[in-house]
Amino acid sequence: MTLAYLGAIAVAALGVGALDARWRLALFRDARRALAAVAITAGVMLAIDLGGIATGNFRLGASPWMTGIEVLPHLPIEELAFVAFLAYVSLVAFAGAERMLAARRRRSVAAARGGAS
């Protein structure tokens, strides 16, 4: 039993959180909306996981990197952390891309105005 995988997820989440804090992309921009989006997205992904487990398509494999703690049969605690992380990193990536595209549009408009004068 080890915390390597769960720890790696936590370290990655801290890194994404640092980017979020620096650029105020999601959680640090509007915490209530970001937490709701992460919870809803993680809930959908968890429902898909549970469906896969129920149909026998998803099974818990043995790994020396995992804690061995199962929330439900074939649903390790790491999976809960992973779906929450995946929802958060997706939200931050989307918000970052949206901001970059908006800045690009502003530069294009400014260049068009400056070039047309």
N, C-alpha and C positions, 0 to 999 in steps of 0.2 A: 504494500500500500504506500503510495507516494502522492505528493501534492504537485508534481511537476506540471501536469497538463492544466490543472486548475490555476496554478500559479502563473503559467504562461498566459492564460486568458486574462488574468488579473493585471499582469504587467502590460499586455497589449491594450487593455481597456484604459489603464492609466495614461498610456501614450496618446490614445485617441482623445481622452479627456483633456490632456494638456493642449492638444491642437484646438479642441473645442473652446477651451478657456482663453487661449491666445487670440483666436479669431472670432470668438462669440458666435459660433455657428448654430448651435442647437440648445443644449442644456443650459449654457451660460447666456443664451439670448432670451429664451422663454422656457423656463424650467417646467412649468405645468404642461405646456403643449408637447415638449420634447419627451417628458416622462410618459404622457398618454400615448404618443406615437410609438415609443419603444415598447410599452406594455401591450398595446394592440398587436403590433407586428410580432413580438415574441409569442404572444398568445396564439396567433395564427400558425406560426412555425411549430409551436408545441403541439397544437392540434394535429398538424400534419405528421409529426413524429409519433404521436399516440395512435393515429390511424395506421401508420406503417408498422408499429409494434403489434397492434391488434390483428393485422392481416398476416403477420409473420415475416414481413419483408425486412424489418429492422430487428436485429438481435444484438445483444451486448457481447462484444468480443473481449477476450482477455488482453490486458495491456499492463505492463509494469509501470506505466506513467500515470495511471489513474488511481483515485482513492479507493475504488471498490465499493463506494457508498451508492446504493440505488434508492432513488426516491420512490419509484415504482419498478416492478420487474422489467428489466431491459432498458430502464431510463436512469442513467447515471446522473449524479449531481452535476457533473461537468457539462452535460447536455443543457441543463437549465442555464448555466452561466454562459455557454456558447451561444444559445439562441438570443439571450439578452444582449450579449456583446455584438452579435451579428446585426441585430436590429439597430443598436446604437451607432456602430461604425457605418452602416448604410445611411442612416439619417445625417451623420456628420459629413459623409462623402457627398451626399446629394446637396446639402446646404452649401458646402464648399464649391461644388461645381456650379451651382446656381449663382453664387456670388461672383465667381470668376467669369462666367458668361455675361452677367450684368455689367461688370467692369469692362469687358471687351466691347460690349455694345456701346457703352458710354464713350469709350475711346474712338470707336468707329464714327459715331455721330459727331464727336468733337472734331475729328480729322476731316470729315465731310464738310462741316461748317467752315472750318479754317481753310480748306482747299478751294471752296467755292467763292470765298470772298475776294 
